[in-house]
Amino acid sequence: MIKIGIFGAGRGVDIAKNLMLLDCEIVALCDFNEKRRNEGLEKLGIDVAVFENFDDFIEQEMDAVVLANYFHEHTPYAIKCFEKGIHVFCECISNGTMAEGVELIRAYEKSNSIYMLAENYPQMIFNREMKRVCDGGSLGKILYAEGEYNHPVQPDDHEFNKAAVYFTDHWRNFLPRSYYLTHSLAPLMWSTGATPKRVSATPVYAPFKENVTARRVGDRAAIITTVNDDDSVFRVTGCAAFGAHHNAYRICGEKGQIENLRGMGDKIMLRYNDWHIPEGKEEINLYEPKWNDNDEEFIEKSGHGGGDYIIARMFLDCIRKGGEPEHPYDIYSAVAMASTAILAHRSILNGGMPYDIPDFRLEECRKEYENDRQTPFCGTDGSKPNIPCCSNPDYSPTEEQIRKMAEILES
Ligand SMILES: NC(=O)c1ccc[n+]([C@@H]2O[C@H](COP(=O)([O-])OP(=O)(O)OC[C@H]3O[C@@H](n4cnc5c(N)ncnc54)[C@H](O)[C@@H]3O)[C@@H](O)[C@H]2O)c1
C-alpha cells in the first residue's frame, strides 16, 4: 500500500481524505499549529503519527508527501522530499519566487521523485468536457481562450476570516491577484496543450472600504494576457473578486468555440460557424456534460466539483505506473505557471510591461533568475516582503484597521 504523509492540516486533510478512498495509507500528519493540527486530525478520523516539525515528519517511512503548507513556501519542502526520493503532490503555487523555480527544477533533476502539481480545477466536469472536445479536433486550431477564477468573499464574514486568514500577516492578506493563477490558467493549458511564453497584466484597483480589514491588496483582479508557445492567446484573471462567484472558461478555435455558462451549473455551450458544423452536431449545442467514469460515485462526493478525487487518482496512477504526470501537471509546466503568476504581478507594478516566461529547462534562463528573490509575502522565518503586493504601492489599510482585525481573529 502506498504510504503518504500530509504536511499542512488545512487543505492537506481534504486531499488526504480523497487519497484514502484510493487504497493508500496516511502515515503521518505535520502541522506546527496545535489547534489546526487537532482540527485536522479530527476531520481525518484515523489514528496517525503527528509532528510539529517537517524534518522529524520526513523521517517516517513514506512513499509520498502532500505539500499543503503556506501557499508561498512549498519549494524548500519539495526539495527536501526530492533529496530522499519521496514523491511530491504539491498544492499551488509550485514556487513563491523565480529563484525558487530554478532551485526546484535543479533539485528535481537530481532526484528519482515524481512531482505533480495538485491542481484540481482542470478536472471539473465542464473542463474535462472542453478537453474532450478540443482533443476531438472539431474546433480546429485553438486561437484564444479565457479563464476566470472569480471568488468574491464577504469581507466581514469573520467565520471565514478565522478559518482561512487567521492571523494578520497570513499569506491570503498579501496575495497579489495574479499569484493564485493555476485555477484560471491550468484548465486552459490542459485542454489546449499550450504553455505561456510571454505575459502582461493590468490590475482592477478598487480598495476595500471596510473599517476592519488586514488585506494589504486593494486590487479586485489582475487581467492577465499570455501569448503561448502555439501562438494562441489566453486572457486569465488569477484569483478575481468582481461580479458574482463563478469559475468560467471559454476556448475558441478556427471553427467554433466551447464554454461553460456562468451561473448555469455545469452547462456547456458548444457553437460552430455555420460553415463548419461537424456531422452529428448542431450549430448551437447546449448540454450537461457526463462524467463517463467508473468512479462517478466517489467523484460526485468529492470536493471542487469532483476535481479533488480525480487529481488524487492521477497522482497515485503516476506512482503505481512509474511515470511523470501529463502537461500541465508536470514540474516544468507547474513552474511555468508560477513564473506567469510572478511576472504578471511584476508587469502590473511596471505599468503593464510584458515579460518573457523563462524556460527553466535551459541553463541560460536558470542563470538569469537564480538570484531573483522578489516576494510580496511575509515568511515563516520572520522575513518581510521586498516588493508591494498591491498595484498601488502606497495602499495599505491603517494600523487601526489591522489592529481591529487582529482583535476579531483572537476573539
Ligand atoms: N486546490 C484547491 O482547491 C485549494 C484549496 C485550498 C487551499 N489550497 C492550497 O493549499 C495550501 C494550503 O492551504 P490552506 O488553506 O490549508 O492554508 P493555510 O495557510 O490555512 O494552512 C497551511 C497549514 O500549514 C501549516 N504550516 C505552515 N508552515 C508550516 C511549517 N513550516 N511546519 C509545520 N506546519 C506548517 C499551518 O500551520 C497551516 O495549518 C495553499 O497552497 C493553498 O493555495 C488549494
The ligand as an ORCA input file, in Angstrom:
! r2SCAN-3c Opt
* xyz 0 1
  N      -6.627     23.421     -4.876
  C      -7.522     23.940     -4.061
  O      -8.716     23.926     -4.341
  C      -7.060     24.562     -2.789
  C      -7.969     24.928     -1.789
  C      -7.459     25.491     -0.608
  C      -6.096     25.666     -0.444
  N      -5.253     25.291     -1.445
  C      -3.792     25.427     -1.292
  O      -3.353     24.554     -0.251
  C      -2.314     25.157      0.507
  C      -2.745     25.256      1.963
  O      -3.947     25.984      2.017
  P      -4.710     26.229      3.382
  O      -5.957     26.949      3.050
  O      -4.797     24.977      4.165
  O      -3.653     27.242      4.014
  P      -3.346     27.624      5.496
  O      -2.401     28.733      5.479
  O      -4.631     27.780      6.208
  O      -2.701     26.280      6.071
  C      -1.390     25.907      5.986
  C      -1.121     24.967      7.142
  O       0.237     24.594      7.125
  C       0.779     24.742      8.428
  N       2.207     25.070      8.259
  C       2.720     26.076      7.514
  N       4.053     26.068      7.555
  C       4.412     25.039      8.364
  C       5.663     24.519      8.801
  N       6.829     25.067      8.406
  N       5.659     23.452      9.640
  C       4.503     22.898     10.047
  N       3.271     23.347      9.653
  C       3.228     24.398      8.815
  C      -0.002     25.882      9.065
  O       0.002     25.828     10.472
  C      -1.396     25.648      8.497
  O      -2.199     24.810      9.307
  C      -2.048     26.522     -0.167
  O      -1.012     26.370     -1.095
  C      -3.335     26.817     -0.894
  O      -3.118     27.586     -2.037
  C      -5.707     24.760     -2.601
*
